[in-house]
Amino acid sequence: MVVLVIGGAGYIGSHTARALKAVGHEVIIFDNLSTGYEFLAAGFKLVKGDVLDKSALTSVLSGCDAIMHFAAHAYVGESVTNPRKYFRNNVEGGLALLNAAVDAGINKIIFSSTCAVYGVPAKVPIEENIPRQPVNPYGVSKLFFEQALEAYDRAYGFRYASLRYFNAAGADESGEIGELHEPETHLIPLALRAAAGVGPALQVFGSDYPTPDGTCIRDYIHVNDLATAHLRALEHLEAGKESVAVNVGTGVGESVREVISAVEKVTGKSVPHTVVPRRPGDPPALVANPAKAQSLLNWKATRGLNEIVSTAWSWEEHRRGVRVR
Ligand SMILES: NC(=O)c1ccc[n+]([C@@H]2O[C@H](COP(=O)([O-])OP(=O)(O)OC[C@H]3O[C@@H](n4cnc5c(N)ncnc54)[C@H](O)[C@@H]3O)[C@@H](O)[C@H]2O)c1
């Protein structure tokens, strides 16, 4: 199939593009490089363009069979202070893409959704059928797009897979590509940089949560397990099966303190850290129940925290030795 990977010069999109190529799909990456990097798309046809640019989209869509939509702004805090930026890119941009796809006669899309659509869940592990009540504009923008997909499916037979990622982490085993956000806000790269002495001491947001060690619990999913979930979702849609919305997580929760221990074990260095107050809106625990993805997509995570931290550490070491732009 010819797969258009929108946002394929970013972290998760670049890993998925490689996974698609490895199983024989033809990949075209479409990216405005706002938070992506040309070198992450090396080896692929890269079309530089913005999803809000209708004519650029229309020309790249012709000849494609399916879309994977990774492009979005994705900082929760920034979405609170600048919702306009988020609704413009994630909602207006998303709709522009959907409409151009329908007009081009494409009817398969895989969407990067998030556990942020659930907000603060009443029950953990999270099942897909609980109410979706996002608590920040980022989550609202993702829920809007999920609902647009549901409407387009009913009205136009547009088939989708909404993949609700939990915390993406880790890097490709090759060490050539990995996580690269500017600014970086994710726990594992920040802990690794603190351990290496190339970043500030890690801030631990709250140690008084109702969890066994008092720190927040999250479900860390290896980026290449996420990439495989996209392959399974594409096979599912290719087989003419119904649209799906599934959690993509491991089902295992790790606390901030457990992540710090894993980083210390892998690097052999201590992680300087300080405990600071909780961040507003951070739920104590977000862990997936991944059973639905396993039964509908025949997908299951195969890597755990140790592989996540080891591959992220190799990537951090590689990254410090190369020019990235
Ligand atoms: N990283 C996570 O833990 C996580 C968790 C849940 C969901 N997600 C979602 O997964 C997706 C990918 O996340 P990521 O961490 O790889 O982010 P990223 O910033 O590395 O990748 C996003 C890519 O999209 C491109 N892009 C953004 N707006 C665009 C536009 N208007 N037109 C064309 N290209 C555009 C960027 O340049 C970038 O290459 C996002 O939609 C994000 O909301 C990520």
The ligand as an ORCA input file, in Angstrom:
! r2SCAN-3c Opt
* xyz 0 1
  N       4.625     11.340     22.635
  C       3.635     10.825     23.369
  O       3.843     10.280     24.475
  C       2.213     10.874     22.852
  C       1.186     10.351     23.663
  C      -0.126     10.383     23.180
  C      -0.394     10.889     21.921
  N       0.628     11.416     21.164
  C       0.302     11.968     19.842
  O       1.138     11.330     18.897
  C       1.435     12.221     17.813
  C       2.924     12.253     17.564
  O       3.596     12.677     18.748
  P       5.171     12.874     18.776
  O       5.600     12.754     20.186
  O       5.794     12.041     17.720
  O       5.251     14.424     18.368
  P       6.273     15.183     17.378
  O       6.132     16.654     17.673
  O       7.633     14.591     17.474
  O       5.675     14.849     15.935
  C       4.638     15.580     15.340
  C       5.031     15.848     13.900
  O       3.952     16.501     13.235
  C       4.441     17.600     12.485
  N       3.356     18.583     12.369
  C       2.735     19.254     13.389
  N       1.787     20.067     12.889
  C       1.781     19.899     11.534
  C       1.033     20.456     10.478
  N       0.092     21.395     10.693
  N       1.282     20.047      9.207
  C       2.248     19.119      8.961
  N       3.001     18.557      9.930
  C       2.772     18.953     11.207
  C       5.642     18.084     13.278
  O       6.567     18.845     12.524
  C       6.232     16.768     13.785
  O       7.162     16.226     12.854
  C       0.800     13.557     18.195
  O      -0.431     13.657     17.523
  C       0.597     13.445     19.693
  O      -0.505     14.234     20.121
  C       1.917     11.421     21.606
*
